[in-house]
Amino acid sequence: MSECIFCDLAAGRGGGKLAYQDDAVVAFHDLHPQAPVHVLIVPRQHTPGLSATEDDALLGRLLAAARRVAATLALTDYRVVINNGAQAGQSVFHLHLHLLGGRPFGWPPG
């Protein structure tokens, strides 16, 4: 088993209920959801965080996957969050998007 749980999940190891996958991106339901719908969208290739990538095409694919998952789950109102760095709340250092929905959200977050 690798040291990155998201690498393991993207490779099909460690369980996780899949919501979407393609050749570059995997989405799975969060094991500790913060909303009725909480899906994590990750690149298959390990990337520590948003500031660690210059692959604009990959970033676009991650957002497109979020849109697809939201449509599949019949979400019309949802939030997409990327935490970058420990002080921003990133706890797993593999780039990932949180797709959250199914309840009202306030502003500002956090």
N, C-alpha and C positions, 0 to 999 in steps of 0.2 A: 504494500500500500504506500502511496506517495505521501508527502508531507502536506499536500494541499487538498482539502476536502472537496473543493469545487472542481479540481482536476479529476479527482476520483469520480465524482458525480457525472461530470461531462463525458467520462470514459465508460459510464455505465456501471461503475462499482459503487457500492455503498447505499443502494436503494434510491430513494427519491422518486416522487411521482412526477413523471414527465408531463409537461404541458406543450412542448414544442421542441423540435430539433431539426437542424440541417447540417451541412458539412462544416460550418464554422461556429455555430451557436447552439446552445442547449438551454432550455428553460424548464424549471422544475418548481413545484410548490414548496414554499418554505416550511421547514419542520417546526418553526416557532413563529407562526404568523402574527403580524401586528395589525391585521385587518382581516375581514372575512375572506378576501382574496389577497394573497401575498405570494407572488411568483418571482423567483430569482432568474435573471437572464444573464448567462455567462458565455464568454468565448471559449471554445474548446482549447485553444492554445493559452497557456498560462501567461497572464499579463498582470503585474502586481496592482495596477490601479489606473485611473484615467490619465493622470499626468505621466504615466510610464509608457503610453502608446502614442505613436504618431500615425497610426493606421486609420485614416479618416473613413475608409471604406468599411472597416470592421465596426467602427462606432456607428455608422449608418445602418449596418446590418443588425446591430444590437437594438437600435431604436425601432427598426422595421419589425423585428421579432416581437418587441413589446406591443406594437400596434396589432400584430397578427394574433398574439395571445389574448389581448383585450377583446378583440372581435370574436374570437372563438369562445370566450367566456361570457359573451354578451354584455361586456362592460362598455357603457357610453361615457361615464365619468370615472376617471382614475388618475392616479398620480404615479409618475416615474421618478425615481430618486437614484442618484449616484453619490455615494459617500467616497471622498478621496482623502485618505490619511486618517490616522488614529483620532486626531482632535475633531475631525468631522464625523466620527462615528463608524469608520470602516473597521471591522473586526476580523474579516477574512481578507487577506491581501492577494486577492485574485479579482480583477475587474468584474463588477457585476452591477446590474440594474435591479432595483426593486420595483415591481409593478404592484401597486396597492389599489384596492377598490372594494366596493361593497358597503361603504359607510361614508358619511361626510368627513371632510378633513378641514382643519382650521389653518389659519395663516397668522403669523409666521409659524413654520414648523419648529420643533425642538424647543 
